Amino acid sequence: MAILKEVKPISIDVVDVPVEKVLEQAVAATPITWIIEGKTISFIPKNERLKESTNLLLVQQNVVKGKITDQQGLPLPGATILVKSTNKSTTTDLDGNYSIEASEKDVLLFSYIGYTTKEIIVTNQKTINVSLKEDISDLNEVVVVGYGTQKKGDVTSAVAKVSSKDFNQGQVKDAGQLIQGKVAGLAITNTSGDPTAVTSIKLRGNNTLSGAYTDPLVLIDGIPGALNTVAPEDIESIDVLKDGSAAAIYGTRGTNGVILITTKKAKGGEIDDVQYTGYVSTSSIANKLDMLSSQKFRELYPQYDKGSDVNWLNEITRTPITHVHNLSMRGGSFKTSYAANLNYNSQQGIMLKSDNNTFRGRIEINHHMFDDKLLVKFSILGRENKFTSTSDAGSFNGGAYWQALRRNPTDPIYNADGTYYQNKDKLDYLNPLALLNEADGNVKTSEIRYNSTLTYNPIKDLTLNALFSYVKENRATGYSETLQHSSATVYGFPGYSSISGFNRMEKQTELTAKYDKTIDKNKFSVLGGYSYIESDIERSNMSNYGFQDDYFGGWHNIGAGSALPLGLATMNSSKNHANLISFFGRMTYAYDDKYLLMASLRHEGASQLYGTNNAWGTFPAVSLGWKITNENFMKNQTLFDEIKLRAGYGVTGSQPANSFLGVALLQYGDFALVNGQWVRTITPASNPNPDLRWEEKKETNIGVDFSMFDGRLSGSIDAYNRNVDGLLYSYNVPTPPNLYPTIVANGGTMQNRGLEVLVSGIPVQTNDFEWTTTGTYSTNKNKLKSLDGAFKTQFDYFDTGNVNFEGMTTSSHRVQVGQPVGNFYGFKVVDVDEEGKWVYLNAANERVNYDDFAQSPTDRRVIGNGLPKWYASWVNTFRYKNFDLNVNIRGAFGFQVVNEARMNYEGTQNGYADNRLSSVNDLVFGKTLLNNTIAPQFNSYYVEDGDYVKIDNITLGYSFKEMKSSIFKSIRLYSTVMNVLTITGYKGIDPEVNTSGLNPGVDSRSRYPTITSFTFGVQAQF
């Protein structure tokens, strides 16, 4: 330490003397550092008292002050200033200001995540202002890799990171929409405008037929959760572990990839940060089906004219208003810091009585103890959610939308006496306003998450960590229909009501030990750990009907219905208990910052496999990296900043969805008369299978990361091959000798192959203007290679899914060996004859006229596939002085969509007299109208190419950088339009449909339509 002025040591003999009294005896020196018995104390609170007799030496240091900003002049709060070769450091405050003691010969290191580090020698400077340049290559950026972090430049697996500054803005539903279009290979779809819906997410294709996990594992600060668990405004970053070598550390839970959500953390160092984010938004239906107006309907079908003029879609929709408010507070000292967040989200849907109100609160406290060797973290995250329900399923009644579309536009809304007009002569033909206005229900969810972490550093290179969490979730659903609801007036169930309850408890304990060491050119890290996760889920439900009025019954008094004493009410309950025990380890090694190695192993046991010989599974992984640009033969080249080759292999698993499939189970059967009493019989519920085991996903990934032109161009390319062995499947077996006609066993294999490309660049960069752009491209090719294992299937395929049309339902998909998942399976039509009747292709590829076609199941064939073959996105950010503009474009290609709307509203009347699409008058295959004697049918004519390009998000913002205000530090105003424009040849409302599961690509007739939202927001710092 450089001592510029030394004061004679002062001997303190009086115990419990305030520090202020000591200073009165010393020469005034500002700032000062206390040295007590040879140990430097950089900060002592004013109220701290010296508890023992000691010696005190006062010294005065040179003080360097300044401000750290980005290239646009905006302050960088939380940036780090380190005196090189020492442990002396500080961070900037909210305005980017700092102050640190340093001598003239000291070197200061200025760093901030995502920016290039600067080194400056102090010399005789008292003020050093620094402007940091954004590091586009992000090689020094810290990414979360599971049970720890790594520099992005040291990562040997396929890992992607999106920081909060790159998140999508606007009326986002959950964490998924924040990163939509920003991670290659991660397909995020938003298929519904329902405010209660969440985004659908899929990483690198379909990996199971019936396993427990189909979506990526979502961890919020290390604790399992969902994409909507935490408020989007409270998220700092999202990391995605894409390949097996990265995800294998999570074993079975990581088989479909891992999404690591990091919330905004506490900042110590006397920084007090208060931020408010809020926006108001409205929306409209993005694309409406062109249905016949009442005038056109009565012109085409005068025999069905009821004399009214009603736009049924307008009757059930509104102009919604959504508003969101988020307040975050962070601050404290180096010793104790805190972060708190309050979020209120009130969403209205475009449909009447579709609302969602959510309140979230989170607080985190960090405290350092025992000379900073122990860090204690404690956090509480609470969520209260309530949304409107107009269906027994606890959601918006999609049937109301279906009924509004099909409803005769000349039908009246009400009868002369004010009751709802219903046409009881038509099957399932219901008044949509009666479905909505005469239903009342809501779903209330309460969730609280406790999380505590202890981090202890007994020695410099050893870190011991203990994580404990407890999650409690309660959900109550209540629903009632009045005596004017269609269930009463049409179906004869007066006052139907139901209630249900859901309670979930999850406990988690994780203990880890990590040792880091650098010896000469060797840098290594060793991690070992233990994990225990236990969950309990309880469900209950009851339904009743037969209420004599709308005042004293309903779901608040469900026992008053007459169906209960008649034995027609329903009542059910269930409980499920599961646990997962794991031992895991990981080792990383780097030699000379050129050659990288990571290896991990997880040994895991799941209660779902209780009673089998394979309750425990072992999941290894290894990955290698080579930093080519650090080799001597690359030293003189100036084109590349970094080229890093990566190769990895990892195994993950998936256990059965249900428990106790390895042992024989019993269940209640029919009643039998025994000794004059009727008792329930006990019958088999499953066959035992002691050989049941995990599905195993074995994945190889080869990739390259690169950075060029001083970070102006960077990116990554990954190619992967996934093989899933031992697919879990329910096989038919003979009885006897078996006790039950099916058995769940391991059998088939599935393969996914693909390519992922991400390229980022800065085409233009000046003092006033900057353009950054990022493009992604990803492919996936899926194939079911076999179904058979120890048990054989009668056929090499099975049918799944369904489509609905004109009062009928038929299967929609076939999963077959040698084919990809997602194939539509139906009749192939290639033409119409002069009479407007279909012309088919039969199994022998022969043209067959409608009257001669047997419509045999063997004549069905593959008529499309609902999974996109490739995805692409293009994200652009423009900054001009204080203005910023973001434009996100994304698309999906090489897939088909079943258009249920055309199947239902474009065909001939056939006696239904429903409303029709305007395209009912279009010539089929450009030749003639479809013959009105043809029965409705699922065939290839209603399967369309779904390729689309979406201008998904446009955000324009303005930042007030240097505010002369005692209240505001900074303010940013912005406006966003989401789902701006869809470019597609698809004739339905939106080709972006559900791609999860085994039956993707069906555009349901009752689908809640997608929306275009318009948002105005403000971000303010105080």
N, C-alpha and C positions, 0 to 999 in steps of 0.2 A: 504494500500500500504506500502510495506517495504521500508523505507528510510535509505539508508546506509550513505549518506552524505547530510547534509542540508546546504543550503546557505542562508544567510540573505536576506529576501524579499527586492526587489528593487522597489521603488516607481517610476512609470512612469507618468509624468505630461504632457509630450508633446504628443499631438495627432498626429496620422499618422506617427509613428516612425517604420521603418523597424525592423523586428525581429532580424536581424543580429546586429543592433546597440545595442539592449538590451543585446545580448549575450556578446558583448565586455566588458560590465560592470560586467559580472559574471565570476565566476571561471569556467574554461573549464572542462566539464564533458561529457563523451561520453559512451554510449548514454544518452540522457536526456529526461525527460518528463516535459512539461510545465503545471503548475497549475495556471489557471487564475481565480481569485476570487473564489477559492475553487473547480473549475471544472477542471478535468483532460482533457488535450488536447493531445492525443497520437501522433498526427502528425500535423505539420504546414508547408505548403510549404514555400520555402525560400523567395518568392516574396510577401508573405502575410504581411499586415501592421496592426498594432494595431490601431483601429479606435477610441478608447476611453481611457481616463485615467484609469489605473487599477494597481493592484499589481501583481507581477510575482514572483513565488517561483520555484526555480530549485532544482530538486532532482535527484539522481543517483541510478539506480536499478541494481540488479544482472542480467546478461544476459546469457541465455542458448542458445547454438547453437547446430546444429546437422543436420542429414540427415535421411530421412525416405525412406525405400526401401521395396520391396516385398521379398519373400523368395528366389527368384532367383537373388537378388541384383539389380534389376531394380528400378530406382527412381520412386516415386509416387508423381507427381506434383498435387497440389491442395489438398493434405491431410491437415486435420485440427489439430491444436494443441491448446488445451484449458486449461487455468488455472482453475482447478476445483473450483466450488462454486463462480466463478466470471464470468464476461462477457468479460474477456480479452482473445483474441484468435488471431491466425494468420494462414496462410496457407503456404505450401511449394511452392518453385519456380519450374521451369521446371526441375531442376536437383535434386529435392527432398530436397533441403536445406531450413532451417528455422532459425529464430532468434526470441526470445521472452524474455520479462522481467519477472522474477519470483524470489521469495525468497527461502531460503533453506527449508522452511517448506511447500512450495506449492507442489501440486500434479498436474502433467501434464497428460492430456488425449490426446492420439494420435489415430485418427480415419480416416478411408477412406472407401468410399462406397464399400461394398462387402468384407471388411476385418474386423477381430476381433479387437475391441478397446483395447488399452493397457493403464494402469495407472502406472506412475513412479513418485516416490518422488524425488524432486530435490536434497536435501541435499547440499553438497558442490560441486556438479558436474557443470562444465562449458560447457561440451560437452556431449550430449546424442543422440547417434545414435540408431534408432529403426528399427527393421525388423517386418513388420506386416504380420500376417498369414491370408490367404484367408479364408473367412467365407463361406464354401460351403453351409451351410443351408440358408444363406442370410436372416436370420430372422430380422436383423436390416436394411436390404436394404430398401430404400425408393421406393415405387411404386406409380405411378400416378393412381388415382381412379376416376378422373373426378372432376373438380372444386377443386382440392387440391391433397394432397399426404397423404399416411399413411405408417407406417412401415409394412413390409411384415408380421411380427409376429402379427400385430393387425388387419389384413384384415380378414373380415368374409365372403367374397364372393369369387367366382371363378375368380381369376385374375392371369395373367401370365406376366412375365417381361423378356425381352431379352436385355442385355446390349451390347454395341458396341464391347466389347472384345470377345463376343460369336457369332458375326455375321458371316454368310457365306461370303467367299471371292471369287474373280474371276470376270468374266464378268457378273455381276448381272444387271438385267434390272431396278429393282425398289426396294422399301422397302420390298415388299412381299418376294422376293428371299433371302433377308438377314436373315429371320427367318424361312425359309422353313425347315420343319422337327423338329422344336424346341419347338412347342407349341402343347400340346395334344388337339385334337379336332378341330384344325385349319387346314383345308385342303387347301394347296396352290399348285396349279398345273401350270406348265409351258408347255403349249401344242403346242407352235409354236416357230420356230427359227427366225421368222420375227423380225427385230430390232425395229419395231414400235409397236409390241404387248406388252401387260402388263400381269402380272400374274393374274390368276383367283383365287379367294379366297372365301371360304365358311366356316362358323362356325356353327357347330351343325345342319347341315341338311337344308332342304328346309322348309320355313315357310309361303309361300304365293303362291297363284295362279295368282294374277294379281296386287299386291300392288306396291307402288311407290319404295320401297327399297327392294332389294334382297341381296345386299352385305353389309358387316359391315360398319358402319360409320367410316371414317378416319378423324382424327383431327391432324393437324400439329400445335403444340403449341397452341391448343385450337381453331384453325380456320379450318373449313371444307376444305378438299382437296382430293387428290387422291394419290395412292401409288407411282406415278412417279412425284409428284409435287416438292418434294425436292430431292436433290442429295443424293444417298445412303451414300456417304462419309461424308455427313454433319449431319448424324443422330447419336445422343448420345445413345438413348434407344427407345425401342418400348414396350408399355404395352398393353395388350389385356384384355378387360373386357368381360368375356365369358357368365356369367349367367344373368338372369333377375334382380336379386337383385343389381348387380353392374351396369348394363346398364340402369336401369329404371330412373336414374337421368337425362338421355338424352331423355327420353320419346319416341316419335315416331322414332326419328333418331337412337335410340339404339336397335331397335327391332331385328336386326340381329347381335348384338354384336358391340363392339367399339374397334377401334385400335387407340391408342394414340401415336403419333410420337413426340418425343422430340428432337429438334435440339441441336447441341453443343452450349453451353452457354458461355457468357463472364465470365472471371475469374479476380477478382480484386486482391488487395494486392500486387501491383507492380510486377505481373507476366506477362512477355511477352512471348508468345508461338506462334511460327511459324511452321507449319507443311505442308509438301508436300506429297501427295499420287498420284502415277501415275502407270499405267500399259499399256501394249500392249498385244493384244490378237488376235488369229486367231481361225478358227473353220472349222469343216467339218461336213457333214451330218452324224448323228449318226447311221442311219440304212437305207440303200437303198433297194427299192423293186427290186427283182431279175427278171428283165424283159428279154425277149428274145433278144439276139443279132441279128444283121442283118443276119448273117450266119444261125443261128438256125431258124430265122423267115422264110427265103426263103426255108429252107428244109421242114418246116411244111406247108407253104402256098406259094408254087411256083407261083400260079396264081396271087398273089399280089406283085410279085417282081418288084420294080421300078428301080433296078440297082445300087442304091447308098449304102453307108455304113456310117450311122450316129448314134452316141450316143446322142440322143436329150437331155438327162438330163445333160450331160457334156457341151452341147452347151449353156445352160441357167444358168450355175453355174460358180463360181469362187472361188479363195482362198481369203477370206475377211481379212481385217486388221481393228481392232478396237483399238483406243487409248483413254485413259481417263486421265485427269489431274485435280487435286484438290489442291487448296492452301487455307489454313485456318490460320487466325491470331486472337489471343486473347490476351487481356492484359488490362492495365489501372491501376487505383488505387482503394482503398476501396470506394472512393467516386464516381468515374466515371470509368466505364469499357466498353469494346467493344468486339464484335466478328464479324469477317468478313469471308466470304467464297466465293471463285470463283471456278466454276466447268465447264469444257469443256469435252463433251462426243461425240466422233465421231465414229459411228458404221457403219460397212458395213455388209450387209446380205450375206448369202451364194448364194442367187440368184442375177443375174444381175439386176442392177437398183433398189435395195432395200437398201436404206441408211437412216440414222437417225442422225442428228447433233443437239445437244442441248447445250445451254449455260445457266448456272444458276449463279445468284449472290445473296448473302444475307448479310445484315449488321444489327447488333443489338447493340444498345447503352443503357446502364443502368446508371442512375444517382440518387444518394441519396441526399435528400434535407431536410431542417428543422430538423436538429439534427438526421438524419437518419430515421425520421418518415415517410417520403414520398419517395417511389421508383418509378421512371419514366422509363418505358421501351418503346423503339421505334424500330421497325424493318421493313425492306423492303426486300421482296423476289421477285426477277424477274426471268422470264424464257423465253428464246427465243428458239423456236424449229422449225426445218425444215426437212421434210423427203420427199423422192421421192415417186411419185405416178404413177403407170402404169395402173390404172383402174379408172373408173368414180366414184368409191366409195371412192376415196382419200386414196388408200392403194396399196400394191403390188397386181398385177393381179394373183390371185390364179388359174385362168383358164389357164395361161401359163404353170404352173406346171402340171396340169391335161392333157393338150394337149401334153406336152413333154413325159409323160408316155405312153399315148395311141398311139402316133405317130408311123406310120410304119417306122421301122429303115432302110428300103431300099428307102424311099422317099428322093428325093434331097432337099437341103435347098433352092436353087435358080433355077430359069429358066435360059435358055441359055442367055437371054438378061439382066440378073442380077436382075430381079425382084424376089420376093418371090414365091416359088412354092406353089400353093394352089390347093387342090382337091375339086372343088365346087360341085361334085356329091354326096359327103358325108355330112350328116347333122352335123352341128356344129363341123366340122373337120377343125381346123385352124392351121396355121404355128406358133409355139410358139415364134420364133424369131421375126416374124412380130408383134406379140402382145406386145413384150417388146421394140424392137428397134424403132418401129414407133409410140410409145406413149411417151408423155412428160408431166409431171405434178409434182406439189409439193404441200405440205400442210405447211403453215407457221402459227405458233401459237405464240402469245405474251401474257404473263400473268404477272401481277404485283400485289403484295399483300402487303398492308400497315397494320401494326398491332401496336397498342399502348395500353399499360397497365399502369394504375396508381394504386399503392398499398400504402395505408395510414394506419398507426398504431397510432391512436390518444391516445390510452392507451395500456398498455402492452399486454393484452389478446385479443384485438379487431383488426381485419384486415378488411379494406374496400378495395374492388377491383373493378376497372372499366376497361373493355376491349372494344376496338373499332377496327373494322377491315373493310377494303374496298378491294374488289377483282375485278379486271377488266381483262377479257380475250377476246382476239380477235383472230379469226382463219379465214384464207382465203385459199381457195382451187382453184387451176386452173388446167385444164387438157385438152389435145389436142391429136388427132390422125391424122396422116398424110394421104395423098392420097394413100400410100402404105400399110396402116394398113388393117387388115382383115375386119374391119367395112366398108371400102370403096370397097375393091376388091371382097369381098364375099357377103356382105349384102347390098351394094349400098347406104351407108351413107357417102359420101365423106367429110373428114375433120371434123369429129364430135368433138365438143369442149363443155366444161361446166365450169362454175364458181359457187362458193358458198361462203357464208359468215356466220359467227357465232359470235355473240357478247353476252357476259355474264357479268352481274354485280351482285355482292352480297355484301350486307352490314350487319354487325352484331354488336349488342351492348349487352353486358352482364354486369350486376351490381350485385355484391355479397357482403355480409357481413358475417364474420365468427368470432365467439367468442370461444376461448379455455380457459379452466380453470381446474386446478387440486386442489382438496380440500381433504386433507388426502389421503385416498385410492380411491377416486373418481376422474376420469378423463373424461371430456366430451367436446364435440365440437358441436356447433350449426351453421348451414350454411343456409342462405336465399338468394334468388337471383331472378333476372328478366332477360329474354333473348328476343331479337327481331332480327329476321333474315328476310331479304327482298332480293328477287332475280328477275332479269329481264333477259330474254333470247330472242334474236332476231335472226331469221334465214332467209336466202334468197338464191335462186339458179336460174340458168338459163342455158339452153343448146341450141345449135344451130348446124347446119351442112350445107353442100353445099358450101364449100369454093373452089374457083377455083384453088388455089395453096397453097403451104406450107410456103409462105413467108409473106403474108400480112394478113393472117387470124389467126386462132387459138384463144386460150383463152385470149390472150392479145388484140385481136381485134374481139371479139365474135360477134359483130353486123354485120360483113361482110358476114356472111353465108346466103345462099339463102333460108333456111328454115324459117327465120324470116318473110320476106314479104309474104311468102306463108301460114303463120299461123300455121306452123308445129313446131316452136320452143316452148320450155316450159319455164315458169317463175312462181316462187312461192315465197311467203314470209310468215312469221308468227312471232308472239310475244307471250310470256308467262310471266305472272307476278304472283309471289307467295310470301306469307309471313307466318311466323310461330312465334307465340307469346307464351311465357312460363313464368310461375311463379313456382318456385321450392324451396324445402327446404330439408335439411338432418341433422340428429342428430346422433352422435356417443357417446357411453358411455362405459367406462371400470371400473370395480370394482376390486381393488386389483390385477390388471394385471392377472386376472383369467377369469372373465366373461365379454364378449364383446357383444355390441349391436350396430347395425346400422339400421336406418329407414329413408326412403326418400319418398317424394311426389312431383309429377310434374303435373301441370295443364296447358294444352296446347291447343291452337287453331290454326287450319290450314285453309288457304284460299281455299284449294281444296274442303273443305266441306262447302263452302259458300252456303247459302240458305237452309241448312238442319237444323234439330232440334238438331243435335249432333256435331256442329262445334268444341266444346270443349270436350276434354277427360281428364280423371284423371288417373294417373299411379302411384300406390303405390309400395313400396318395403320394406322388412324387412329382416334382417339376424342376426344370433346369432353365437357367438363363445365361446368355452370353452377351456382354456389352462390347460389341465389335469395335465401336469408336474409341474405346479405351486401350485398344491394342496399339503397339508401337507403329505398326505399318499404316495406321490411320491418323497418326498425329499431324501430318502435314496437310491433310485434306481440309477444306473449308466449307464443303457443301453440307455435311451432316453434323448436327449437334450431338445426336445419339442414334445409334441403331442397336436395338436389343432383340435377340432371338429368344423365343420361349418355347418350351415343349413340356407338356404335363400329362399325367395319367392319374385318374382317381376313380375310386369305387364308392358309391353310395347305395343306400337301400330304401325299401319301402315295405312296411309291415301291413297286414290286413287291416281293413277299416273296422271290422268287428272283432270283439274279443272272444276268446275261448273256442276258436275254430279248430284247435288241435284235439279237443276232447269231445265226447258225446254229450249233447245237451238234451234236456227234456222240456216239454211245454204242455200247457193245458190243451185238451182236445174237446170232443163233443161230450154231451151229457149222457150218462148211462144210469139205469135203474139198478141200485144195489141195496138189498135188504129193505126194499120199500122206499128208498130215498134216491132222488136224482142228484148225482155227484158228477163233477168234472173228471174225465179220464186224463191220464198222463200218457203222452205220446212222444216219440223221438222228435227232436228239433234239428238235429244235425248228426252227421257221421263223424267219428273221430278220425283225425289225420295226424299222427305223431311226426310225419315227415314234412309237415308244412314248414316253410322257411320264408326268409325275406326275398322280395324281388331285389335283384342286384343290377344297378346301372353302372356300366364300365365305360368310361369316357376318355378318349385321347384328344388332346388339344395342341395344335401347333400355331404359334403366333409370332408376330414381329411388331415392335413399337419403334417409331422413328420421329425425329425432330430435325428440321432443316432451317437454314437461313435465319439463325439466331431466334428460333422459336416462331418464325412467321408461318411455318407450315409444319404440321405434326399430325400423327394419327396412329392407327393400329389396324392390323389384319389378323383374323383368327379363322382357322379351319378346324372343325371338330367332327368326331365320329362317336356316337353313343350307341352302345348295345345293351339292351335290357334283357337279362336272363331270368328265367323262372317267373314269368308273368303270372300273377294271381288270377284265377279264373274259376267259375262255378261249373263243374262238369256234371252231366247227367250220368247216373249210375243205376244199375238194376237193383230192385228190391223184391225178394231177397237176392243175394245174401246181405245186402246193405240194409240198414234200418231206416234210411231216409233217401229220397230219390236224387239228391244232389250232394256234391262234396266240393269244398273249396280247396284247391291244390295249386301247386306251381306247375307251369307247363311251358308256354310258348316263349318266343323271343321277339323283340322289336328293335328296329334300328332307326336312328335319326342322324342325318348328315347335314352339314351346312357350312356356310361361309359368312363371315361378318367383317365389315369394313367401316372404319370411322376415319374421316379426314377433317382437320380443322386448319384454318388459315386466317391471315390478316392481309387481304389484297391491298388495302389502302390504310395508311396510318400517317397522319399529320398532327400538328398541334391542336387544330380545331375539329378535324374529322377523322373518324376511324370506322372501318367496316371489318367485322369479324364474321366468319361463316363456317358452318360445320355441316357435313353431309354424312349420312349413314346408309348402309346397304346390307341386307342380310337375307340369306336363303335358308330353307329347311326342306329336306326330303325325307319323308317318313315311309317305313315299310314294316308290315307285320310279317315276320319271317316264318313263324310257326305257331300253332296253338297247342299241340300235343306235348305231353310230358309223361309222367307216370300213368296218367289216365288219358284216354283217347276220346276225341270228339267224333260224333257220327258224321258231321260235315266239317269242312275246313272254313266255315264262315258262321256268322250269326247276324241277325237283323236287329236294328235298334232305332230309336228315335221315332218321330211321327210328324205328319203334316195333317192339317185340318182344312177341309174344303166342303162347302155346301152341305153341312150336316153329316159329314163322314170323316173318318180318320183312317190313315194307313201308315205303315212303316215307311221311313224315309231314307235310312242309311243301311249299308251292309259293310261289316268289318270282315275282311277275307284275307286268308294267307296269300302272300305275294303281292298284296295291294296296300296302298296307304290308308290310314285312318281318315274318315271324313267323306267317303264315297257316297253320293246319292245313288239310290237304286230304284228304278222305275221303268216305265214303258218309254221306248224311243219312238217319237213321231217325226216324220220327215216331210210330210206334205198333207194336203187336203184334196179330196176329189171334187168334182163339179157340184156335188150336193152339199159341200161343206162338211164332210165327214173325214175323220183322221185317216191318214195312211201311215202304217207302222213299219218298223223293222222287227222281224221275229228273231228267234235265237240263231237261225241260219243266215241272218243278214239279208233276208228276202223281204221285199215290199209286200205288205198285206193290207187290203182295204178293211175299213172299220167293220163292215158286216161279216167279214170272213175271219176276223181276228179273234182267237179264242180267249185272249187276255189271261193266259196261263201264267202262273208264277215263274215258270221256266223261261218265259219270254221277257222277263224283266232283265235289265242290264245296268251297268254303270253309266250314269248320265251327267256326271259332273263331280266336283269335289269342293267342299266348303272351306278348305284351309288354304290361305294364300301361300304361293310358292316362294314369293319374295316380298320384302318390305323395303321402303326407302324413305328418307326424310332429309329436309334441307332447312337449316335454321340460320337466320341472318340477323345480325345486330348492327345497327348504324348509330353512331354518336356524333352529333354536331353541336359543339359548345355545350350548352346546358340541355339539349334535347337528346332523347334516345328513342329509337324505333326498333322493335323486334317483330320479325315476320317468320312464322313457323309453317312449313309445308311438309306434309307426309302423305304416304300412299301405300296401298297394298295391291298386289298384282298376281295373276295366274290362279284365280279361283272363281267359283260360281256361287250363286245365291238362289234359293227356292223362294219365289215371289208368291207368298200365300195370298196377298191382296189381289193379285190378278187371278189366281185360282178361284177366289171367292166372288169377286165382283166384276170379272170380265167375261165370264162364260154366259151361256144362254140362261134365260129365266128358269126354265125347267120347273115351273110351278111355284117357285119360291117368292117371286115378286119383291125381292130385295132391291135396294138401290144398286146401281152399276157404275163402274168407271166409265169415263167418256170414251175410253178405248174399246168399249163393247162394240162400237161401230167400225173398228179397224178391221181391215181384211186380213184373214189368217194367211200367213205366208204370202201376203200381197195378192191373194186370189179371190177370196169370197168370205162371207160371214160364216161363222161356225153354225152348223145345223142345230136347230133348237130341240131336236130329239135326242141329242147326245147327252149321256149322263156325265156329271162332273167326274174328273179323273186327275190323278197326279201323274204327269208325264213330262217329257223333256221340254215341251213348249213353254213351260212356266219356270224353267231353270235358265237363269241369265248369267252372263259374265258379270262379275262383281268388281272388276278393276276400278280403282278410284284414286284420285289425287285430291287432297283436301288442303285448302288454305285454312289452317287450323286455328291460328292465333295471331292477331295483330295487336300490338301494344305500343302506344305512343305516350312518352312521358317527358316531363320537364322538371329539372331539379334546381332549387334555389340553393346555391353553393355557399355563398358568403352572406349570411343573414346577420344583420345588426339588430338582434333581438335578445332581450334578457330571458325570453321564454323558450324560443325555438332555436335549436342548433342547426337543423336542416329540415327541408320539406321537399317532398317529391309528389307531384300530381301526375296521374296517369289515367288513360282510358284504354279499354281492351274490348275487342270483339272476338268471341270464340266461335268456332265452327262457321267460319265466314262463308266459304264457298266449297261445294263438292263438284268436281269434274268427273263425270262418269256416264256410261251408257246405260246403266241400270235404271229401270223404269219405276222402281219402288221408292219409298221415302228416303232410304239411306242404305247403301251397300255395306256399311260397317256394322256387321251383325256378330252375334256370339260365335266365338271360335274355340270355346272350351269343350271338353268332354269328347264323346264319341259321335255326336250328331251335330257338328257345327254347320253354319251357313244357312239356317232357316230364318227368313224374315217373317216373323209371326204376324198374323192378322190382328192380334190383340196387343201388339208391342206398343209400349208407351213411346210416342214419337220423339226423335232427337230434336234438340233446340239450338237456336243461335242466341247467344247471350251478349248483352251490352253492359259494360261495367265502367263506372267512374270511381277511382280510388285515391287515397292519400296515404303517404307514409311520412311520419314526422318523428323527429328525435328532439328530446327536451334536455 
